[in-house]
Amino acid sequence: MKLACYAASEENSLGREFRESEPSHRNQFQRDRDRVVHSSAFRRLEYKTQVFVNHVGDMFRTRLTHSIEVAQIGRTISRSLQLNEDLTEAVCLAHDLGHTPFGHAGQDELNLCMKEFGGFEHNLQSLRVVDVLEEKYAEFTGLNLMYETREGILKHCSRSKAKELGAIGQRFLDNLQPGLEAQVADIADQIAYNNHDVDDGLRAGLISFDQLAECELFSRELMIVTEKYPMLSDKRMIHEVIRRMINTLVSDLISNSQENIDSLNPLTIDDVRGAGRPLVKLSESVAKQNLELKRFLNKHLYKHDKVEKMSADAKQVIRQLFDGFMSEQTLLPEDVQKSIVNYEKEQGTSGKARVIADYIAGMTDRFAFAESERISE
Ligand code: MG
């Protein structure tokens, strides 16, 4: 398929940091996607949670299934807008690689633990995973991904962090937008989690159809489905409503973004970067409904007593691991201890804390639990 002139392409790409030979059976962005799929951080997403702690119930989303759903949604949108679908897919699959165990509770606690040592932010960590932490190749550290893939992974960043990051952080200092593929991946993420959290929340019995009726996006589709199929089981009803919600959001996003693009009429990817605002956006009315749903989930699901209880336990595990490893580093595997020696030389205690944060962030939910039991023995 022919790409739009403002899409990211191999021709207009800023390339890889370390020069490599051309791939022979795939393009450069497909190579990035494949590197992400073969990374160990990607495999570990299977046992990390989004909202529910892994193995509380096997029927719930993990970060791996979430990332695959994000990629599915992102690819559809990208293709419809004549953007680089392979790049969007690579960004979507990589976007959560830096997540700690136990979802946001884990990230918040690790950030607190790291307060004195430069903090912890999952989005920055995703970039760190692909740039530094994956050790697989003989000739370079990290996955040596294309600039555009890394640009998409780094969704947000403070100005002070941006200064430390060099070229990839520069756009935050210059107030530039990322390419459209990155913009698509960002919204595909939101569409995916809002909808699958409704699904998981309903099936877990933490939220109900009645409660959700206050959300316009949900109630409108529910009415259509109930009218058409009055005898439908709850299980099928949930899916019929959710697939319609996703379709509504995706369709609106495609048509509204195309309008934005048409009215700006960018001729190159740099026109997109310099547009001063993102072009991939929901229309105002649908964005409002989407926000309503997000707020609903925040209030009724993410802050549900049962979820809060899991979050509190999770935070305790993270804190215990961090404090335990900081005070007794012989509890760590040998290669991590070696890393500490190297980082400490350059950065002192902050370097040591960073290595420990990397180690904890890489853990799966169940490994974190097992480690916390081991070190408290
Ligand atoms: Mg995500």
Residues whose N, C-alpha, C, O or C-beta is under 5 A from the ligand:
A	BS01	MG	D96 D189
